[in-house]
C-alpha cells in the first residue's frame, strides 16, 4: 500500500465513524441508546440488517470459499426468504406488542426466569465468540498488508469499533451501517470490474463461466440428499431455514435492528428488503471468488496464498523439496492456461470433450500439489496454520489492483467488519443489561444509571471480543467457523421460541429441561463429528437442536398433564 491507499482508507473510515458519532450525540436514556427511540425507517433497518450479516468475513472468506469449493455455499441461504416471512408474520408483532428490549424478555413472560436466562446465556456465548472472529478477520488483513504484529492489530481494530459503539448505541450502529453498505457494495463492484477486465483479455465472460463450470466451480445446487455433505439444496431449505429463522427471529444482533423501527410495517419492510436482496448479494460475492479462480488460470497463482507460511518453508531444510513441488505446480499452471485457450477456441465437439477431460485432470493434479505443500508446512512446523483460503481475495487485491483502489477495497473489508462487530457488541450489551443486570443485579435503578451501565457493559464485551479474537486463528475458514458456532446454539434457542409461540400447553420447567437436553445432544454431536466418529453437515445441528427441544418439551408437558 502506498500513501494514496492509506489516504483513501483513512478518510473513508474516519468519515463513517465521525458521522455516526456526530449524528447520535446527546442520547440521554436507555431506550434511545438500545432502540434508537423507535425512529428507524425501513431502508435504514434493511441496510442495517444486511450490514450486520456482511462482516469482513463475508468479503475475505467467501471468495476464498468459492475459489476452493465453488458456489455451493450459497445453498446455505436458500431458507432465508421463508424464514424472514415467518419472522415478519409471527415474531415481530409479538415483540412490538410486548414492547420488549430483547427477544429473551418474552421468554420470561411466556415461561419463567430460568428459561429467559438460559436463552440469553446461549446467545451470549455464541455471539461473543462470533464477535471475536469478526475482529480477527480485518486484523489479519492489516497485519498481512502492513506487516504489523497481529496481536497489536487485533487490539487496535477492536478499540476503533468500541469507540463509536459505546458512544452512540443502536442509532450509531444503524446510521453508520448505511454508509458502510454503500462503501462495501461499491468496492466489490470495482473489484469485480477489474477481474473481468483481466479475464476478458483472454476469453469472454461466457467462456469464463463455461470453464469455471467444467472445473466444478459454478455448481450452485446439489440435489444429493446426504447428511454428510455440508451444502445441499435440502440442507439449505430445511436445516438452513432453521438457522436463518433462529438468526433473524431470536438473535438479538438482528432483533435489535428491527425493534428500532418506527412501527411494525417499517420493520417488516426492512426484513423483506433482505429477503429479496440477500441471496443475490451472497451469490455475487461467491461469483467474484469464482472469477478470481478463472483469473488465476491466466495469471500464475501462488501455490499457497499464506505468504508467512511459505516464508517458513523457504527458510527451512524442506526448501529444496518445496521448490521442486512449486516448479511442477507452475508447469501445470502453464499447461492449464494453454488447454483453456485451446478449449475456448476449439469448434469440434469430440476434441472439445477431450480438452475438457484434460483440464479436469490438470486441475486435480494442481490440487494434489497444493495439498503436498500443506503437508510440508505441517512437517516443518506442526503449529503453523495450513489454511490459505482467507488470503485468496486479499492476494488478488494487493497484487493486481491499482493504487487508490487497494485502499478502497481494504476500507470495504474493514467497514464490513466494523458494521458487524458494532452490531454484535450492541446486542451483547443489550442482552447483558436488560436480561442480566437490570433483571437480576439491580432491579430498581434510575434510567441514567442503566444507560451508564449499558455503555460500560458494551466496553467490557468489546474487550472480551478482542480476547476471543486471539484464538480465532485456529479456524480453517472463517465464514464456515462463524456458521458452525451459530449452528451449535441456534437450533436450541429457536426450539424454545417455537414452543413459546405454537405449543401453549408447555410450561417453563418442560421447555427448560428440553432445551438443556437438546443443547447437550448438539454439542455431543459436534464433538463426535469433528473427531471422525461419523460425518454430518453442520447445518443439520440447527434442525437437531430445534426438533429435539420441541419434541421433548411436548412429551414432558404431556407427562406433567398426566401426573396432575
Buried (B, 14 or more C-beta within 10 A) or exposed (E): BEEBBBEBBEEBBEEBBEBBBEEBEEBEEBBBBBBBBBBBEBEBBBBBBBBBBBBBBBBBBBBBBBBBBBBBBBBBBBBBBBBBBBBBEBBBEBBBEEEBBBBBBBBBEBBBEBBBBBBBBBBBEBBBBBBBBBBBBBBBBBBBBEEBEBEEBBBEBBEBBBBBBBBBBBBBBBBBBBBBBBBBBEBBEBBBEBBBEBBEEBBEEEBBBBBBEBBEBBEBEBEEEEBEBBBBBBBBEBBBBBBBBBBBBBBBBBBBBBBBBBEBEBBBBBBBBBBEEBBEBBBBBBBBBBBBBBBBBBBEBBBBBBEEBBEBBEEBEBEEBBEEBBEBBBEBBEBBBEBBBBBBEBEEEEEBEEBBEBBEEBBEBBEEBBEBBBEBBBBBEEEBBBBBBBBBBBBBBBEBBEEBBBBBBBBBBBBBBBBBBBBBBBBBBBBBBBBBBBBEEEEEEEEEEBBBBBBBBBBBBBEBBBBBBBEBBEBEBBBBBBBBBBBBBBBBBBBBBBBBBEBEEBBBBBBBBBBBBBBEBBBEBBEEBEEEEEEBBBBBBBBBBBBBBBBBBBEBBEEBEEEE
